[in-house]
Amino acid sequence: MSNPETAVPPDAGHRRKILIVDDEPEIVRVLALRLKMAGYDVVAAMDGAGALMTAVTEQPDLVLLDIGLPYGDGHFVASRLGSNAKTAHIPILFLSARNADDDLRSARQSGAVGFITKPYDPEELLRRVVWALES
């Protein structure tokens, strides 16, 4: 695995697609803007059910996933994505304010490649995104 401290931005000739899953529209808007400015394509879902459908149809290169979601929390979504042959290859990076030991343990068990706690440092988020895409 690569080191998130040394990760580099994506090649402009190959735009990677990131699925943002969060039920707070402002967080989705800010994340989408930041990721687009960094050279990524972005799709979004506001709940667990939408995340599952969007992941299957859009085939993103990475899922940024909140835990506290309506219609299936982030742990449920990660589990379902991991057990679906069409989405099992997609890395998941949790981005959540919920960081209790149980949440961190569940994230690891679901196969997530990492966990970022809100509030987050924008530069660290971008480094972790690049690192997760390289994992």
The 8 nearest C-alpha neighbors of each residue, nearest first, counted from 0:
[[1, 134, 2, 133, 130, 131, 3, 112],
 [2, 0, 130, 3, 134, 133, 6, 5],
 [1, 3, 4, 5, 6, 130, 0, 127],
 [4, 2, 130, 6, 127, 5, 126, 1],
 [3, 5, 2, 6, 126, 127, 130, 123],
 [6, 4, 3, 2, 7, 1, 126, 130],
 [7, 5, 3, 130, 129, 4, 126, 2],
 [6, 8, 5, 129, 9, 126, 130, 3],
 [9, 7, 129, 10, 6, 37, 38, 126],
 [10, 8, 11, 7, 38, 14, 129, 13],
 [9, 11, 12, 13, 8, 14, 38, 15],
 [10, 12, 13, 14, 9, 38, 8, 39],
 [13, 11, 10, 14, 9, 38, 15, 39],
 [14, 12, 11, 10, 15, 9, 39, 38],
 [15, 13, 39, 11, 12, 40, 38, 16],
 [14, 16, 39, 40, 60, 13, 17, 9],
 [15, 17, 40, 59, 60, 41, 39, 14],
 [18, 16, 61, 41, 59, 62, 60, 40],
 [17, 19, 62, 42, 43, 59, 41, 63],
 [20, 18, 43, 63, 62, 17, 42, 64],
 [19, 21, 44, 64, 45, 43, 65, 63],
 [22, 20, 45, 65, 23, 27, 19, 44],
 [21, 23, 45, 46, 68, 24, 20, 69],
 [22, 24, 26, 21, 25, 27, 45, 28],
 [25, 23, 27, 26, 28, 22, 21, 45],
 [26, 24, 28, 27, 23, 29, 30, 22],
 [25, 27, 29, 28, 23, 24, 30, 21],
 [26, 28, 24, 30, 25, 29, 31, 21],
 [29, 27, 25, 31, 26, 30, 24, 32],
 [30, 28, 32, 26, 31, 27, 25, 33],
 [31, 29, 33, 27, 32, 28, 26, 34],
 [30, 32, 28, 34, 29, 33, 27, 35],
 [33, 31, 35, 29, 30, 34, 36, 28],
 [32, 34, 30, 36, 31, 35, 29, 37],
 [33, 35, 37, 31, 36, 39, 32, 30],
 [36, 34, 39, 38, 32, 37, 33, 31],
 [35, 37, 33, 34, 38, 32, 39, 31],
 [38, 36, 34, 35, 39, 33, 8, 125],
 [39, 37, 35, 36, 34, 11, 14, 9],
 [40, 38, 35, 15, 34, 14, 16, 37],
 [39, 41, 16, 35, 15, 17, 14, 38],
 [42, 40, 17, 16, 18, 31, 39, 43],
 [41, 43, 18, 17, 19, 40, 44, 16],
 [44, 42, 19, 18, 20, 41, 45, 27],
 [43, 45, 20, 50, 49, 46, 19, 21],
 [44, 46, 22, 21, 20, 49, 43, 47],
 [47, 45, 69, 68, 49, 48, 44, 70],
 [46, 48, 71, 50, 70, 49, 76, 72],
 [47, 49, 51, 50, 46, 70, 71, 52],
 [48, 50, 52, 44, 46, 47, 51, 53],
 [51, 49, 47, 53, 44, 48, 52, 54],
 [50, 52, 54, 48, 49, 53, 47, 55],
 [53, 51, 49, 55, 54, 50, 56, 48],
 [54, 52, 50, 56, 55, 51, 57, 49],
 [53, 55, 58, 51, 57, 52, 56, 50],
 [56, 54, 52, 53, 58, 57, 86, 85],
 [55, 57, 53, 54, 58, 52, 59, 51],
 [56, 58, 54, 53, 59, 55, 42, 18],
 [59, 57, 54, 55, 56, 60, 86, 53],
 [60, 58, 16, 17, 61, 57, 18, 54],
 [59, 61, 16, 17, 89, 15, 58, 132],
 [62, 60, 17, 90, 59, 89, 91, 18],
 [61, 63, 18, 91, 17, 64, 19, 92],
 [64, 62, 19, 92, 93, 20, 18, 91],
 [63, 65, 93, 20, 94, 62, 92, 73],
 [64, 66, 95, 94, 21, 73, 93, 67],
 [67, 65, 73, 72, 68, 95, 74, 64],
 [66, 68, 72, 65, 73, 69, 95, 97],
 [69, 67, 72, 46, 66, 22, 47, 71],
 [68, 70, 46, 71, 47, 72, 67, 22],
 [71, 69, 47, 48, 46, 68, 72, 49],
 [72, 70, 47, 69, 75, 68, 76, 48],
 [73, 71, 68, 75, 66, 67, 74, 47],
 [72, 74, 66, 76, 75, 65, 77, 64],
 [73, 75, 77, 76, 72, 78, 66, 106],
 [74, 76, 78, 72, 73, 77, 71, 79],
 [75, 77, 73, 79, 78, 74, 47, 80],
 [78, 76, 80, 74, 79, 75, 109, 73],
 [77, 79, 75, 81, 76, 109, 80, 74],
 [80, 78, 76, 82, 81, 77, 75, 83],
 [81, 79, 77, 86, 83, 82, 78, 87],
 [80, 82, 87, 78, 79, 83, 77, 86],
 [81, 83, 79, 80, 87, 78, 84, 86],
 [84, 82, 80, 85, 86, 87, 81, 79],
 [83, 85, 87, 86, 82, 81, 88, 80],
 [86, 84, 83, 87, 55, 88, 58, 80],
 [87, 85, 80, 83, 88, 89, 84, 55],
 [86, 88, 81, 84, 83, 89, 80, 82],
 [87, 89, 86, 90, 81, 85, 84, 80],
 [90, 88, 86, 87, 61, 60, 91, 59],
 [91, 89, 61, 112, 62, 88, 111, 92],
 [92, 90, 111, 62, 112, 61, 63, 93],
 [91, 93, 113, 63, 112, 114, 111, 62],
 [92, 94, 114, 64, 63, 65, 115, 95],
 [95, 93, 115, 65, 64, 116, 114, 63],
 [94, 96, 65, 116, 97, 117, 66, 93],
 [95, 97, 117, 116, 98, 118, 94, 65],
 [98, 96, 95, 99, 102, 66, 116, 67],
 [97, 99, 102, 96, 103, 100, 116, 95],
 [100, 98, 102, 101, 97, 103, 104, 96],
 [99, 101, 103, 102, 104, 98, 105, 97],
 [102, 100, 104, 99, 103, 105, 98, 106],
 [103, 101, 105, 99, 104, 100, 98, 106],
 [104, 102, 106, 100, 105, 101, 98, 107],
 [103, 105, 101, 107, 106, 102, 100, 108],
 [106, 104, 108, 102, 107, 103, 101, 109],
 [105, 107, 103, 109, 104, 108, 111, 102],
 [108, 106, 104, 110, 105, 109, 111, 103],
 [109, 107, 105, 110, 106, 104, 111, 103],
 [110, 108, 106, 107, 78, 111, 77, 105],
 [109, 111, 108, 107, 112, 106, 81, 91],
 [112, 110, 91, 113, 107, 106, 109, 92],
 [113, 111, 92, 91, 90, 110, 131, 114],
 [114, 112, 92, 111, 93, 115, 91, 131],
 [113, 115, 93, 92, 94, 116, 112, 103],
 [116, 114, 94, 93, 95, 117, 113, 119],
 [115, 117, 95, 96, 94, 119, 118, 114],
 [118, 116, 96, 119, 95, 94, 115, 97],
 [117, 119, 116, 96, 120, 95, 115, 94],
 [120, 118, 117, 116, 121, 124, 115, 123],
 [119, 121, 123, 122, 124, 118, 117, 125],
 [122, 120, 124, 123, 119, 125, 33, 126],
 [123, 121, 125, 124, 120, 126, 127, 119],
 [122, 124, 126, 120, 125, 121, 127, 119],
 [123, 125, 121, 127, 122, 126, 128, 120],
 [124, 126, 128, 122, 127, 123, 129, 121],
 [127, 125, 123, 129, 124, 128, 3, 6],
 [126, 128, 130, 124, 125, 129, 3, 131],
 [129, 127, 125, 131, 130, 126, 124, 132],
 [128, 130, 132, 126, 127, 131, 6, 8],
 [129, 131, 3, 127, 133, 128, 132, 6],
 [132, 130, 134, 128, 133, 129, 127, 112],
 [131, 133, 129, 130, 134, 128, 61, 60],
 [132, 134, 130, 131, 129, 1, 0, 6],
 [133, 131, 0, 132, 130, 1, 112, 90]]
